[in-house]
Amino acid sequence: MSTVLPGPLVSTEWLAEHLEAPDVKILDCTWLHESSNMDGRTQYRGRHLPGSVHFDIDHVADKSNPLPHMLPPAAEFAKKVGLLGISNGDKIVVYDRLCGGAAAARVWWMFRIFGYDDVALLDGGYGKWVKEKKPSDMSPVRPEPKTFTASFNPALVRNLGDMLANVASAAEQVIDARGPAKFAGSQDDVFPVKKKGHIPGSVNLPWGDLIVEETGTLIAPDALAARFTAAGIDITKPVIATCASGTISAVVLLALFILGNKTAALYDGSWAEWGLAEDTPTAAAA
């Protein structure tokens, strides 16, 4: 009998009940910036959810692009996902160790942009799972390679040219999910850039404002809606999310998806690209 995901989020209780389901595949998407002197694969090897395999956003990426973890071509995504033991028809659950899921949210978005919607994020992530004393494992999982097919949906991503055009047209609302100091230009970003501040016309909605601090879960849908309204965003109209490198902005996309906006896009290059380019306008707090 085929498992049915309850939505774009699954609870720790749901996953605990479906751990043994043969069509449920769990991906540990833990990613840490190099400045932390730690990496996601090492964290995975230390301990992970039973049966999970590690999905590295720096590996499943366009390695020819110097920007961090940019989208790979569809064929490469399909090949690397297949090597993780995933085939079309599987129900994919993603998680990581950062507040319930930043890199995991990016992986959720990556599957969707490559035409696959049977994917959900573990609400609260690894932190909530272990706090509840649910099982974890140290033994590595060596998946049997499978065949996965992917088809690219360009509607869910924006590039530098799109973003420059949007500064002029303001056709799409832009949400910057970084912290307020980086948005204001008073704090350095985490990737090497030449400029500080934000894309002109964008609004700041820090991704942490969408997370319950104690549990790492997303705040309730009515509270999510209130956050977007307070930021001046009309969630029924086109939205683009951006951040430092296209990770935490995917949390904004997940929140919008929950609220019914399933067409919001991600600026893949984000500030790592915008802040490095010569011809990009910037704005900062007065």
Disulfide bonds with the S-S distance in Angstrom:
none
